[in-house]
Amino acid sequence: MKILSVDDSATMRKIIGRVVGMLGYDLLEAGTGEDGIAVLEQNVADVALVIMDINMPGMDGISALEAIKANERTRNVPVMMVTTDSDRQRIIQAVRAGAANYVTKPFTHDDLAAKIADTLGASEF
């Protein structure tokens, strides 16, 4: 199974990729909300989770989340949002739009691994 990281920061995608690899998943990457939706649509059968930044140029994470949840093919894929501590209102907005979980920056590898495990359910590990 695969985890899709959607973030405009290549460094953040690399950090997420390390944790995803430690958990035994393959990483797919996208640098924009639009690209994330396209990658998910092409790989929907193999994607266990999308980890998406809220704040991205162009299509932000909330808009991409709404598009994923509106699409019959992708709506059941859980989406975990990545945000900063100061984004409380955006976190509420994301949860209302269908986010399964969120993690706040900065986070440790252990924090992210725990959030992934929580989002996917302990039976995955």
Secondary structure, DSSP 8 states (H G I E B T S, - for coil): -EEEEE-S-HHHHHHHHHHHHHTT-EEEEESSHHHHHHHHHHHTTTEEEEEEES--SSS-HHHHHHHHHHSTTTTTS-EEEEEETT-HHHHHHHHHHT--EEEEES--HHHHHHHHHHHH-GGG-
